[in-house]
Amino acid sequence: MKMSRGLKYLWVAFVLSWMTDGKGASVAPTEDLVLWYRQPASKWTRALPVGNGRLGAMVFGGVWRERLQFNEISLWSGGPEEPNNPEALKALPEIRRLLAEGKQQEADRLGVQKLICAGKGSGHGRGARVPYGSYQTFGDVWIEFAGDTNQVPSAYRRQLDLDTGLARTTYQLGHVTFTREVFASHPAQVIVVLLGADQQKQLNFTVSLRRPEMAVTRVTSPNELLMSGQMFDGVATNGMKFAARLRVLNTGGRVVAEQDRLRVEGATEVVMLLAAATDYQMVYGNFRGRDPLKVTESQLLEAGRQTYVELRAAHIQNHQSLFRRVRLNLGRNESAQLPTDERLAAFSKGGEDPGLAALYFQYGRYLLMSSSRPGSLPANLQGLWADTIQTPWNGDYHANINVQMNYWPALVGNLAECHVPLLEYIRFLSVPGSKTARVHYDADGWTVHTIANPWGFTAPGEHPGWGLFPAGGAWLATHLWEHYAFTGDRPELIRNWPALRAAAEFSLDWLVPDPVTGRLVSGPANSPENIFITPDGQRGSLSMGPAMEQQIIWENFRNALAAARVLGVKDSFVRRVTDSQAKLLGPQIGKDGRLLEWAKEYKEAEPQHRHVSHLFALHPGSQITAATPEWFEAARKSLEGRGDGGTGWSMAWKVNFWARLHEGNRAYKLLRNLLQVVDYEGFNMRGGGGVYANLFCAHPPFQIDGNFGGSAGIAEMLLQSHVMVPGLSGVDQMPVYELHLLPALPDAWPTGEVSGLRARGGFEVAHLSWRAGKLERAEIRSLLGNPCALRLPVPPRVVTQDGKTLRPVRVGAVWSFPTKAGEVYSLTPAA
């Protein structure tokens, strides 16, 4: 690397100009997009995340001992296996008969024996030592500084700037100011660390690479460490191969190799480059890819040809090209001046802080950018970041809500590229999922159940009460259509059509006529992880036609038919889907006015269960809207019954539910609950959710879907576009969706503005502002040239970018006007 003389002096001067008050005390940053703290992270859930979609780290900011815990998104134990169970298909008719006869316990008992995977499955969420595997930490970079460890630093600050993706630590020891900067470069595919001091020859430390198991570290050159190994595949150490390299580049002083570590003596500035890779490739049946030793060597070679300034500039440009697409201002008050942990504490005690919601929204976008980029696996239960060998629930892909929730903010948040890894993963799963469909159900198409991993596990889990969720594939397939609905990307729809169609084909074969009503029902299946009590007191989890399965299948059928129209598909498949959708058992309302979670009116064993599965049709689905008032009201009553507590991700989902019900103040109440500060890191399945000091969502433990669901919920309060407008069609027979501006604006945000949110139908909200809780002005950019349909009580004044006034036409509940691709239309409320 060509070192940059003078960089350290300019950098320290810049940092000091805004990070101290001239007396050595820490002051607040002026930006609204910074997480910052006055002390190092004492635990992992206080450290700050950086990531480039594939490679990431948690930065602790220690003074005498710095820890950079790092991950690579494909590093898993385990390996390919045969999890499909032929005994399941043999038992299906008998279990259906038992359920029809009301023999619940017998049906559940047989289901526990037969409707499960073969083998050990996920190891009951602890799969690190079984073939299913677990996502794991790659390791740690430890930097241990020489000096008097009793010396107390002053002017300490640790921060993460969401706008630049830079994690910084700065402090003073005596008369010397030390600075560090860490970022994960997507262009260079390495983690970059800068250590500097404002006086010469002040950097003295050792640096090492460590991993709890399956790895050996050695010195490969005077300034480079190599850590390599091979994972346990569930049987032996024949699993995934991996390697990480750390190169140390110093200005001044010297670097000395000592066994398995490097010592830096008397340097003024040091740049470290960290590369990590595995030999995994997402090709079913051929998972061995490139040699990680060669990959990391090449990555360091390429990164080393650039100066630190060049690496930093390229990183910021790439990062901001995504991050700056959306801006949100909900106002700010004096709370914005507090360190983030103090800010959370004040908000948890009832203080108002509108800027905190905006920060949390943008943090969700930042985390998605950092954990999901094309060419890599999608974000998992912990996104990209995990610090253990046995990650909670294996850090896998739960398809009964969690991996889907991870991607709720992707499209509305103007991060369509970050949605692509999920699409690639869905297409990958459709291959092993077709075998699961045939072996377990004698069905065409494909499916996946509750859990999935990089090895193509699509069978049910080890217990049907949580693991038998055959609608998981159909739910995932909704994302294949959603990508097109937002972007109009026809080539991508063509790529996704086989998997979208095949998911519907599975549902066609999975449905059977209900013996009483004749309606088509799925099953046996669970309503995710929940239990009911029959009128005669039997407790059960399996039933025919659970509401969530029915609603997901309806949504999948609707999307498949819409895609078929766009692509000009007119065949027997389209006729079968049309006929079956009309015959589906739809949402049912109980005697108390609530939506039923199961096809029959059973008593709930846990009335405030964390899953609110029977409201899928309200969100993220679209079967229940204000246009279906009885279901809409029944959904509201059901949500009231579930309560306002829960795990972190559950409360995030409820934010979205209440937004869809157009009740902004209730959505905001749930958002406040979600932003309650939590310190407990153990398991709590019934409640206790909130956020940790670093704004990671607390299930608890940490689970990132709540971050993404919360971010999506804030967007849902400001913009909705899920309702198709009957009687209108756009380019290539694309459906027209209604744009609902400020559908759930809470009183807590009376004034604000947002720009860059995306809507279905191919629209971008270039600008949206409101005052005193009312729409002030909006600018809508048409990306595809579809009709723009606005849900407003009176027609707005619409002006084109060349000053022409358009007169919207009433179409049902919306006001519609034609648009041209690329043009911006200004909207103001009618006088």
JOTA-V489480 format. One record per residue. OMEGA is omega in whole degrees, 0 to 359 (none if undefined). Layout:
# JOTA-V489480
omega->OMEGA
omega->OMEGA
This chain:
# JOTA-V489480
omega->174
omega->184
omega->187
omega->181
omega->178
omega->181
omega->185
omega->182
omega->178
omega->184
omega->181
omega->178
omega->179
omega->181
omega->183
omega->183
omega->181
omega->183
omega->173
omega->183
omega->181
omega->178
omega->179
omega->180
omega->179
omega->174
omega->184
omega->172
omega->180
omega->182
omega->175
omega->186
omega->184
omega->167
omega->181
omega->188
omega->181
omega->182
omega->177
omega->177
omega->180
omega->178
omega->187
omega->181
omega->170
omega->178
omega->186
omega->187
omega->167
omega->180
omega->178
omega->182
omega->180
omega->187
omega->182
omega->181
omega->171
omega->186
omega->185
omega->179
omega->178
omega->182
omega->183
omega->179
omega->180
omega->177
omega->170
omega->177
omega->188
omega->182
omega->168
omega->198
omega->180
omega->185
omega->180
omega->163
omega->181
omega->181
omega->181
omega->177
omega->175
omega->185
omega->184
omega->190
omega->181
omega->180
omega->181
omega->182
omega->180
omega->184
omega->186
omega->183
omega->181
omega->180
omega->176
omega->179
omega->180
omega->179
omega->179
omega->181
omega->178
omega->180
omega->189
omega->184
omega->178
omega->179
omega->180
omega->180
omega->178
omega->177
omega->178
omega->181
omega->192
omega->186
omega->183
omega->178
omega->168
omega->178
omega->187
omega->179
omega->184
omega->184
omega->183
omega->178
omega->179
omega->190
omega->184
omega->183
omega->175
omega->184
omega->179
omega->176
omega->178
omega->169
omega->187
omega->171
omega->173
omega->179
omega->183
omega->165
omega->178
omega->177
omega->184
omega->188
omega->176
omega->178
omega->180
omega->185
omega->175
omega->180
omega->184
omega->180
omega->174
omega->178
omega->182
omega->174
omega->175
omega->185
omega->172
omega->179
omega->182
omega->183
omega->181
omega->184
omega->181
omega->172
omega->184
omega->172
omega->177
omega->180
omega->179
omega->171
omega->187
omega->180
omega->182
omega->176
omega->179
omega->178
omega->172
omega->176
omega->182
omega->172
omega->177
omega->186
omega->173
omega->178
omega->183
omega->180
omega->175
omega->169
omega->184
omega->181
omega->174
omega->172
omega->182
omega->175
omega->183
omega->173
omega->187
omega->171
omega->183
omega->183
omega->178
omega->184
omega->169
omega->179
omega->182
omega->175
omega->182
omega->175
omega->185
omega->183
omega->171
omega->182
omega->175
omega->178
omega->178
omega->176
omega->180
omega->176
omega->183
omega->182
omega->183
omega->175
omega->175
omega->173
omega->184
omega->179
omega->180
omega->187
omega->174
omega->184
omega->182
omega->179
omega->182
omega->180
omega->180
omega->185
omega->183
omega->174
omega->182
omega->178
omega->173
omega->178
omega->177
omega->179
omega->182
omega->182
omega->189
omega->167
omega->185
omega->179
omega->182
omega->176
omega->182
omega->177
omega->179
omega->179
omega->183
omega->178
omega->178
omega->177
omega->177
omega->182
omega->171
omega->179
omega->175
omega->179
omega->178
omega->172
omega->177
omega->177
omega->181
omega->176
omega->178
omega->182
omega->173
omega->178
omega->181
omega->167
omega->186
omega->177
omega->186
omega->181
omega->180
omega->189
omega->181
omega->180
omega->186
omega->179
omega->183
omega->176
omega->180
omega->180
omega->182
omega->176
omega->180
omega->180
omega->178
omega->179
omega->181
omega->180
omega->182
omega->178
omega->181
omega->173
omega->176
omega->180
omega->180
omega->177
omega->181
omega->182
omega->179
omega->178
omega->183
omega->179
omega->179
omega->181
omega->184
omega->176
omega->175
omega->189
omega->186
omega->177
omega->183
omega->175
omega->181
omega->178
omega->178
omega->183
omega->178
omega->175
omega->186
omega->179
omega->180
omega->180
omega->184
omega->168
omega->189
omega->180
omega->177
omega->178
omega->178
omega->180
omega->180
omega->179
omega->179
omega->179
omega->176
omega->180
omega->176
omega->182
omega->183
omega->180
omega->180
omega->178
omega->178
omega->177
omega->180
omega->176
omega->181
omega->176
omega->176
omega->177
omega->179
omega->181
omega->179
omega->175
omega->186
omega->185
omega->183
omega->175
omega->181
omega->179
omega->180
omega->172
omega->178
omega->176
omega->182
omega->182
omega->177
omega->180
omega->179
omega->195
omega->177
omega->188
omega->183
omega->174
omega->176
omega->180
omega->178
omega->182
omega->178
omega->181
omega->189
omega->181
omega->177
omega->186
omega->174
omega->161
omega->199
omega->180
omega->176
omega->179
omega->178
omega->187
omega->176
omega->181
omega->189
omega->188
omega->178
omega->180
omega->173
omega->179
omega->184
omega->179
omega->181
omega->176
omega->187
omega->179
omega->177
omega->179
omega->179
omega->180
omega->178
omega->178
omega->176
omega->182
omega->182
omega->180
omega->176
omega->180
omega->177
omega->176
omega->176
omega->180
omega->182
omega->184
omega->186
omega->189
omega->185
omega->185
omega->170
omega->177
omega->183
omega->172
omega->171
omega->182
omega->188
omega->188
omega->177
omega->182
omega->180
omega->183
omega->176
omega->176
omega->181
omega->181
omega->173
omega->175
omega->187
omega->179
omega->184
omega->180
omega->175
omega->189
omega->182
omega->182
omega->185
omega->179
omega->182
omega->179
omega->180
omega->178
omega->177
omega->183
omega->176
omega->179
omega->178
omega->176
omega->183
omega->180
omega->178
omega->182
omega->180
omega->192
omega->186
omega->182
omega->184
omega->177
omega->178
omega->178
omega->178
omega->177
omega->186
omega->185
omega->180
omega->180
omega->178
omega->179
omega->183
omega->175
omega->177
omega->178
omega->176
omega->182
omega->178
omega->181
omega->183
omega->182
omega->175
omega->178
omega->173
omega->185
omega->181
omega->186
omega->185
omega->178
omega->179
omega->179
omega->174
omega->174
omega->7
omega->180
omega->176
omega->162
omega->200
omega->168
omega->183
omega->183
omega->178
omega->177
omega->181
omega->180
omega->179
omega->171
omega->178
omega->175
omega->182
omega->176
omega->182
omega->177
omega->174
omega->175
omega->175
omega->191
omega->184
omega->178
omega->182
omega->183
omega->178
omega->180
omega->177
omega->181
omega->180
omega->177
omega->180
omega->181
omega->180
omega->179
omega->178
omega->179
omega->179
omega->178
omega->180
omega->184
omega->178
omega->180
omega->178
omega->183
omega->183
omega->177
omega->180
omega->180
omega->179
omega->180
omega->179
omega->181
omega->182
omega->179
omega->180
omega->183
omega->181
omega->168
omega->183
omega->179
omega->181
omega->180
omega->182
omega->183
omega->181
omega->177
omega->179
omega->172
omega->178
omega->177
omega->177
omega->184
omega->177
omega->186
omega->180
omega->173
omega->179
omega->177
omega->180
omega->188
omega->180
omega->179
omega->185
omega->176
omega->176
omega->195
omega->185
omega->174
omega->175
omega->183
omega->175
omega->177
omega->7
omega->179
omega->185
omega->180
omega->179
omega->179
omega->176
omega->178
omega->174
omega->193
omega->181
omega->177
omega->181
omega->180
omega->178
omega->177
omega->179
omega->179
omega->178
omega->181
omega->175
omega->182
omega->180
omega->178
omega->185
omega->178
omega->177
omega->173
omega->183
omega->183
omega->179
omega->178
omega->177
omega->178
omega->181
omega->173
omega->180
omega->178
omega->183
omega->175
omega->178
omega->176
omega->177
omega->178
omega->186
omega->182
omega->178
omega->176
omega->180
omega->177
omega->178
omega->177
omega->176
omega->179
omega->179
omega->183
omega->173
omega->184
omega->183
omega->177
omega->183
omega->183
omega->177
omega->183
omega->174
omega->185
omega->185
omega->182
omega->177
omega->183
omega->179
omega->179
omega->173
omega->184
omega->178
omega->179
omega->169
omega->180
omega->175
omega->173
omega->348
omega->8
omega->179
omega->174
omega->194
omega->182
omega->178
omega->174
omega->182
omega->178
omega->178
omega->178
omega->179
omega->180
omega->177
omega->177
omega->181
omega->177
omega->184
omega->184
omega->174
omega->182
omega->187
omega->186
omega->174
omega->181
omega->178
omega->175
omega->178
omega->174
omega->183
omega->180
omega->179
omega->180
omega->177
omega->176
omega->173
omega->181
omega->177
omega->175
omega->180
omega->182
omega->179
omega->184
omega->184
omega->182
omega->181
omega->178
omega->182
omega->179
omega->186
omega->183
omega->179
omega->178
omega->179
omega->176
omega->173
omega->178
omega->179
omega->179
omega->175
omega->184
omega->178
omega->179
omega->174
omega->175
omega->182
omega->177
omega->175
omega->180
omega->179
omega->179
omega->181
omega->177
omega->182
omega->177
omega->178
omega->182
omega->176
omega->172
omega->183
omega->177
omega->177
omega->182
omega->186
omega->182
omega->177
omega->172
omega->177
omega->182
omega->185
omega->176
omega->180
omega->181
omega->179
omega->182
omega->178
omega->171
omega->185
omega->181
omega->178
omega->183
omega->174
omega->171
omega->179
omega->178
omega->178
omega->179
omega->180
omega->180
omega->179
omega->175
omega->183
omega->183
omega->185
omega->173
omega->187
omega->173
omega->181
omega->178
omega->174
omega->181
omega->177
omega->183
omega->181
omega->182
omega->181
omega->182
omega->172
omega->180
omega->177
omega->182
omega->none
